[in-house]
Amino acid sequence: MKEILIEDFCRDLGFEILCDGGHETITLTNSSINRPGLQLYGFYDHFDSDRVQIVGKVEESYLNSLDPVEKSKKIEKFFTYHFPCLVIAWDMNVDGDYVKCANKYGRIVLKSKKETTKVINNVINYLDAYMAPIISMHGVLVEVFGVGVLITGSSGVGKSETALELVKRGHRLITDDVVDIKNVGDRLTGSAPELLKQYMEIRGIGIIDIRTLYGIGAVKESVQIDMNIHLEMWDATKYYDRLGLDDEYTNILKVDVPKVVIPVTTGRNLAIIIETAARNNRLKYMGINSAKDFCDRIALSNEQKTD
């Protein structure tokens, strides 16, 4: 359950407040909507009253086909049910029954100038993002060749320094140190906490402003997280995948994100390695797996030798 200020909801979606029902906020429990045509007709079984209600020309045409007394009864019965808010589309000039009943039962009535379909799409997209599950993770988020790369690893392993080198090479920083991650429609979107936007901490230098140093094109508000690069100090006793055939994933908010573990040691250019990993991830997404192709060529070569 989440609450949003009515003024913020209307400002973001371009709605007009007809009646606030004595409330300052809208209480939301899911991101779906309901068109109450059946309810206004009189069928309230399985009524999704916990959803935002949207009235368009179909519902209003039906109500206008009734005699005034019957129409008032239908509207009043609808308003006896609790719902987050009612949005009237098409900038329709509805009669006073809506506002009268909204004031009587403490309901919120809003109005939009847009057609019903656009209102529905805008509300669903807005609520999907607003109500999406969110967590904060320790790490750095950058966009490399259009790929959202979440860089993780223990403190001091070189995440920020690597991200700084990537920015210097023309890529973009989303956030350093703390990443806010949302699951919107099974897609992870990462952004920076408000206080950390455009700032980065480099040990020995301190806090630096990436936008001021490298220009506005060096930072970005948010990005879809496409892969996780995990940096760790080289362990000679550990096996590291040398072919790239072993698919590994990080599960974040019930979404599996492709993961690549990169061992860190003196002399390795991590920025170039991450650029290569990002390009390779895009190729895999397009169905091109270089490691598999290489192994297939070796297998074919061995077969030809034995023939």
DOKOL-475922 format. One record per residue (C-alpha): residue number from 0; x, y, z. Coordinates in pm, 1 decimal. Layout:
! residues N
seq; X; Y; Z
NUM; X; Y; Z
...
//
This chain:
! residues 307
seq; X; Y; Z
0; 0.0; 0.0; 0.0
1; 128.5; 344.8; -91.2
2; -2.0; 697.9; -62.3
3; 49.7; 984.5; -303.1
4; -47.5; 1348.4; -267.6
5; -348.8; 1433.7; -482.0
6; -171.8; 1746.4; -605.7
7; 133.5; 1543.9; -714.9
8; -83.3; 1282.4; -887.8
9; -274.2; 1550.5; -1078.1
10; 36.5; 1750.6; -1165.3
11; 221.3; 1447.5; -1303.4
12; -75.8; 1323.6; -1507.8
13; -234.6; 1655.6; -1602.4
14; -559.6; 1603.7; -1409.3
15; -797.2; 1861.7; -1265.4
16; -940.2; 1820.6; -915.9
17; -1320.8; 1831.6; -912.1
18; -1351.0; 1707.4; -553.7
19; -1087.0; 1597.2; -304.2
20; -1339.7; 1435.5; -69.0
21; -1165.4; 1594.3; 227.1
22; -841.3; 1405.1; 153.9
23; -487.9; 1521.1; 81.1
24; -361.0; 1184.4; -43.8
25; -474.8; 892.7; -258.4
26; -428.6; 547.4; -106.6
27; -315.7; 292.5; -366.3
28; -293.0; -85.6; -334.1
29; -225.7; -186.0; -696.0
30; -146.9; -31.0; -1031.6
31; -449.9; -159.7; -1223.9
32; -755.6; 41.5; -1327.2
33; -1126.0; -33.9; -1360.5
34; -1391.8; 100.9; -1594.7
35; -1712.6; 82.1; -1387.7
36; -1959.8; 25.8; -1671.4
37; -2101.6; -292.3; -1519.0
38; -2118.2; -133.9; -1175.8
39; -2311.9; 167.2; -1301.8
40; -2548.3; -78.4; -1469.9
41; -2598.7; -248.0; -1133.8
42; -2365.1; -549.7; -1128.2
43; -2129.8; -527.6; -829.0
44; -2012.6; -888.3; -799.8
45; -1631.6; -900.3; -821.7
46; -1613.0; -519.7; -827.3
47; -1247.0; -414.1; -820.4
48; -1307.2; -125.0; -585.4
49; -939.7; -105.7; -483.1
50; -847.4; 21.1; -829.5
51; -849.9; 368.9; -980.2
52; -1187.5; 408.9; -1155.8
53; -1202.2; 569.0; -1500.9
54; -1521.7; 689.6; -1666.6
55; -1527.1; 752.8; -2040.6
56; -1787.2; 827.6; -2306.2
57; -1937.5; 477.2; -2292.1
58; -2023.2; 498.3; -1921.3
59; -2144.2; 856.3; -1947.0
60; -2359.0; 780.1; -2253.9
61; -2528.8; 498.3; -2064.9
62; -2600.0; 722.1; -1766.2
63; -2736.8; 996.6; -1991.2
64; -2978.8; 744.6; -2144.7
65; -3150.5; 704.5; -1805.8
66; -3410.4; 934.4; -1657.8
67; -3256.5; 1184.5; -1410.5
68; -3385.2; 1007.6; -1097.5
69; -3253.2; 666.8; -1203.9
70; -2923.2; 822.4; -1309.6
71; -2877.4; 985.4; -968.4
72; -2948.5; 653.6; -793.8
73; -2693.7; 471.0; -1007.5
74; -2424.0; 729.9; -940.2
75; -2494.4; 743.5; -566.6
76; -2481.5; 366.1; -528.5
77; -2145.8; 362.5; -704.5
78; -2008.7; 624.3; -465.8
79; -2112.2; 421.8; -160.4
80; -1820.4; 190.5; -242.6
81; -1472.2; 295.3; -139.3
82; -1222.5; 340.9; -424.8
83; -891.5; 533.3; -453.9
84; -1025.8; 794.2; -695.2
85; -1246.0; 845.1; -1000.8
86; -1106.0; 998.7; -1319.7
87; -1342.2; 1142.4; -1581.0
88; -1192.2; 1138.8; -1931.6
89; -1254.5; 1347.7; -2246.4
90; -1297.5; 1668.2; -2039.4
91; -1666.2; 1578.7; -2016.6
92; -1898.5; 1822.4; -1845.3
93; -2064.1; 1580.9; -1604.1
94; -2356.5; 1693.6; -1393.9
95; -2345.6; 1777.8; -1024.6
96; -2430.8; 1426.2; -903.8
97; -2063.3; 1325.8; -914.9
98; -1941.6; 1610.4; -696.3
99; -2246.7; 1591.7; -468.7
100; -2194.9; 1221.3; -400.1
101; -1817.3; 1263.1; -375.2
102; -1861.3; 1521.9; -101.0
103; -2124.6; 1309.6; 73.2
104; -1916.0; 989.5; 81.6
105; -1568.2; 1143.2; 91.8
106; -1452.4; 1030.4; -252.4
107; -1192.0; 1185.3; -484.9
108; -1303.7; 1290.0; -834.7
109; -1055.0; 1406.5; -1096.8
110; -1087.5; 1513.7; -1458.7
111; -868.9; 1470.3; -1766.2
112; -878.9; 1641.8; -2104.8
113; -741.9; 1330.5; -2276.7
114; -939.2; 1048.3; -2432.5
115; -1011.7; 737.3; -2227.4
116; -747.3; 511.8; -2383.5
117; -467.5; 760.9; -2321.1
118; -586.5; 819.1; -1964.7
119; -582.8; 443.8; -1899.9
120; -233.6; 398.3; -2046.6
121; -91.1; 697.6; -1862.2
122; -237.7; 595.5; -1526.6
123; -120.8; 232.5; -1555.8
124; 232.4; 332.9; -1660.6
125; 252.0; 592.5; -1385.4
126; 125.7; 358.4; -1113.3
127; 348.2; 72.6; -1234.2
128; 651.2; 294.0; -1179.8
129; 524.2; 454.4; -857.6
130; 428.4; 126.8; -689.4
131; 714.4; -84.7; -818.4
132; 912.6; -281.1; -557.9
133; 1236.3; -97.8; -476.4
134; 1561.2; -183.3; -299.1
135; 1894.1; -9.7; -249.1
136; 2220.5; -189.4; -328.7
137; 2584.3; -105.5; -271.5
138; 2748.7; -60.6; -608.2
139; 2802.1; 163.8; -908.7
140; 2569.7; 191.8; -1207.2
141; 2692.2; 305.7; -1548.7
142; 2564.6; 297.7; -1904.9
143; 2818.7; 146.0; -2143.9
144; 2730.8; 140.3; -2515.2
145; 2363.0; 162.2; -2418.0
146; 2392.7; -131.2; -2174.8
147; 2307.1; -70.5; -1809.1
148; 2596.6; -220.8; -1610.4
149; 2569.6; -267.7; -1234.4
150; 2922.6; -289.8; -1092.1
151; 2940.4; -465.1; -754.2
152; 3221.4; -582.3; -529.0
153; 3369.7; -535.1; -185.8
154; 3472.5; -192.2; -61.8
155; 3806.7; -80.2; -204.6
156; 3810.7; -320.8; -499.7
157; 3801.9; -32.3; -749.8
158; 3437.4; 13.3; -852.0
159; 3438.6; 394.3; -848.5
160; 3780.8; 425.1; -1015.0
161; 3668.2; 189.7; -1292.7
162; 3345.4; 387.4; -1339.4
163; 3547.7; 709.8; -1356.0
164; 3764.2; 562.6; -1632.9
165; 3448.1; 459.5; -1819.1
166; 3310.7; 814.8; -1790.6
167; 3640.8; 947.7; -1922.3
168; 3602.7; 711.0; -2219.8
169; 3264.5; 865.3; -2304.3
170; 3018.8; 648.4; -2110.5
171; 2767.1; 773.6; -1855.6
172; 2738.2; 753.0; -1478.5
173; 2400.8; 692.9; -1318.3
174; 2505.4; 655.8; -955.2
175; 2804.1; 581.5; -734.3
176; 2804.2; 389.2; -403.9
177; 2425.5; 339.3; -366.2
178; 2190.2; 220.1; -642.3
179; 1811.6; 245.8; -605.2
180; 1658.7; -39.5; -806.5
181; 1294.9; -73.8; -910.2
182; 1120.7; -372.1; -1066.3
183; 882.4; -228.7; -1325.4
184; 713.2; -501.1; -1528.8
185; 995.0; -751.1; -1458.1
186; 1250.3; -501.2; -1583.0
187; 1499.5; -353.5; -1340.1
188; 1558.2; 20.4; -1350.4
189; 1840.4; 175.6; -1151.5
190; 1877.3; 536.5; -1041.3
191; 2065.2; 747.2; -788.4
192; 1932.8; 858.8; -449.9
193; 1855.1; 1229.6; -470.5
194; 2154.7; 1333.9; -257.3
195; 2406.5; 1132.4; -460.4
196; 2308.7; 1235.2; -813.3
197; 2612.8; 1324.8; -1030.3
198; 2855.2; 1284.7; -736.5
199; 3130.6; 1026.0; -696.2
200; 3378.1; 944.0; -420.8
201; 3738.5; 875.8; -521.5
202; 3972.8; 771.4; -242.5
203; 4256.7; 1021.6; -208.4
204; 4062.9; 1298.3; -384.5
205; 3726.2; 1295.8; -210.9
206; 3386.6; 1388.0; -357.3
207; 3382.2; 1500.9; -719.5
208; 3100.3; 1638.6; -936.1
209; 3094.4; 1435.0; -1258.1
210; 2855.0; 1667.9; -1442.0
211; 3071.6; 1973.4; -1370.2
212; 3398.1; 1797.0; -1455.8
213; 3289.7; 1605.9; -1767.9
214; 2971.9; 1778.7; -1885.5
215; 2601.0; 1705.8; -1868.8
216; 2637.9; 1419.3; -2117.1
217; 2845.9; 1224.7; -1865.2
218; 2553.7; 1159.0; -1632.5
219; 2208.4; 1008.2; -1671.1
220; 1901.8; 993.7; -1445.1
221; 1828.5; 621.1; -1475.1
222; 1891.9; 315.4; -1689.9
223; 1760.7; -38.3; -1730.4
224; 1996.9; -283.8; -1562.5
225; 2104.9; -533.9; -1826.0
226; 2400.6; -702.5; -1657.1
227; 2600.3; -726.1; -1333.9
228; 2979.7; -701.4; -1334.4
229; 3116.3; -830.9; -1003.3
230; 3473.8; -729.5; -922.0
231; 3676.3; -937.9; -679.7
232; 4044.6; -965.1; -591.3
233; 4219.4; -1239.0; -787.8
234; 4219.7; -1569.9; -599.4
235; 4472.5; -1816.6; -740.2
236; 4284.9; -2106.3; -581.1
237; 3954.7; -2019.4; -748.4
238; 3838.5; -2132.8; -1092.2
239; 3744.7; -1853.4; -1331.1
240; 3552.7; -1924.9; -1651.3
241; 3793.8; -1885.0; -1943.6
242; 3555.1; -1969.7; -2228.1
243; 3240.0; -1787.4; -2125.1
244; 3013.4; -2090.5; -2153.1
245; 2900.7; -2086.2; -1790.7
246; 2597.8; -1857.1; -1760.8
247; 2573.7; -1699.7; -1417.5
248; 2296.3; -1473.8; -1285.0
249; 2225.8; -1238.6; -999.0
250; 1867.1; -1240.7; -872.6
251; 1744.1; -891.3; -788.4
252; 1379.2; -837.8; -696.0
253; 1295.3; -1177.3; -851.4
254; 1459.6; -1085.4; -1183.0
255; 1764.2; -1280.4; -1306.5
256; 2038.2; -1046.5; -1432.2
257; 2333.9; -1188.9; -1631.8
258; 2644.5; -1180.2; -1411.0
259; 3012.9; -1171.5; -1503.7
260; 3280.8; -1213.1; -1235.7
261; 3601.1; -1024.0; -1316.5
262; 3911.4; -1095.9; -1106.0
263; 4106.6; -780.4; -1024.1
264; 4484.8; -781.5; -1031.7
265; 4766.9; -543.6; -1119.1
266; 4781.3; -450.9; -1485.1
267; 4425.2; -538.9; -1584.0
268; 4240.0; -258.5; -1763.4
269; 3897.8; -300.9; -1605.9
270; 3732.8; -27.6; -1814.6
271; 3820.5; -201.8; -2141.6
272; 3715.4; -538.4; -1999.9
273; 3375.9; -397.4; -1895.9
274; 3331.1; -235.5; -2238.2
275; 3398.1; -574.9; -2396.7
276; 3159.0; -748.1; -2156.8
277; 2885.9; -495.2; -2239.9
278; 2931.2; -545.2; -2614.5
279; 2935.3; -922.4; -2567.9
280; 2615.6; -905.4; -2362.7
281; 2443.5; -720.8; -2647.8
282; 2558.1; -988.1; -2893.6
283; 2419.1; -1263.6; -2669.3
284; 2088.7; -1076.9; -2650.5
285; 2085.5; -1080.0; -3033.2
286; 2149.6; -1454.8; -3035.0
287; 2523.3; -1443.7; -3109.0
288; 2728.5; -1645.2; -2858.8
289; 3098.7; -1620.0; -2944.9
290; 3207.4; -1880.9; -2688.6
291; 2959.4; -2136.7; -2818.4
292; 3054.2; -2064.9; -3179.4
293; 3422.1; -2110.8; -3091.4
294; 3357.9; -2444.4; -2918.9
295; 3145.6; -2561.4; -3211.9
296; 3433.1; -2481.2; -3449.1
297; 3675.3; -2682.9; -3235.4
298; 3434.0; -2976.9; -3221.4
299; 3386.6; -2963.2; -3599.4
300; 3762.9; -2947.2; -3652.8
301; 3816.4; -3251.7; -3430.8
302; 3549.0; -3443.6; -3618.8
303; 3714.7; -3366.9; -3951.6
304; 4052.1; -3486.0; -3820.6
305; 3908.6; -3820.8; -3712.4
306; 3737.2; -3882.0; -4046.7
//
